Amino acid sequence: MLYQRILTAIPLAIFVIWMIFFQPTSVFLYFLLFIMLISGYEWAKLSGVSSFALRGGFAVFIPLLTWAIHYYADAYVDLIIKLAAVSWFAITVYLKLSEPSPVNTAFSPIKLASSFIILPAAALAMRDIHGMNLLSGGQGADWLFYALSLVWVADIGAYFSGKKFGKHKLAPHISPGKTIEGLAGGVIATSLYTLVAAYYFELGMEKTFLLVALSIVVTLISVSGDLFFSFLKREAGLKDSGRILPGHGGILDRIDSVLAAMPVFIVGYNWLIAPALL
């Protein structure tokens, strides 16, 4: 299984890096729309949509909605992203207070409707980060890579810290494997990584402090994204959201943390970091 995961992850990572650094934002957006297409299908499945045709229809609707917002309602993108960011903080509280219901494959309109904000907002947030060249000195792609790699570094730090020191369960009712020690390891890893990133972006002391603070918040919210989809999968009686990625499961299994992290990152960047760069 590990060998299969590596064989899938390496070419996928290379392709994503190529898209980020060697394609314009307009092309990168269409890559995101393709990801939203598959994500929409998997989300419909988690929401109890049993018909293949209806899942397919919903899968097409999500990237069309995202593109329509991008093309016709760009003035409202910032509001949509902020709404998604606030939603993720609310979801964090909900996950702390709630437990998954017994397995129920019945259709849930609320679960399905929640994707109308979460999926487009994440795609549009990544579009905005990739294209934010005016304030970042032409480093939009670098900032996007940093934002995405925060999630990856958090996962790696949490894995090794949890494996070595993990004793206290973070959310045993949702994901028994996650520990508080693992979360702490993820926060430490992303904080150290951010110090390196701040040096690369040539940030001063104040900006570095703000970026570290933002990285901690993004790390914590990324864990909420992971737990949220674990919550949905438990209620749907599914181990994975799909089977499109050998050894990994579905697209949502790979981007669950990213969906939560990206809106929060761009909101935090615009609020804390961008004003300091002026």
Helices and strands as residue ranges (DSSP letters): H 2-22, H 25-46, H 52-72, G 74-76, H 77-97, H 109-130, H 140-165, E 169-171, E 175-179, H 180-200, H 205-236, H 251-268, I 269-273, H 274-277
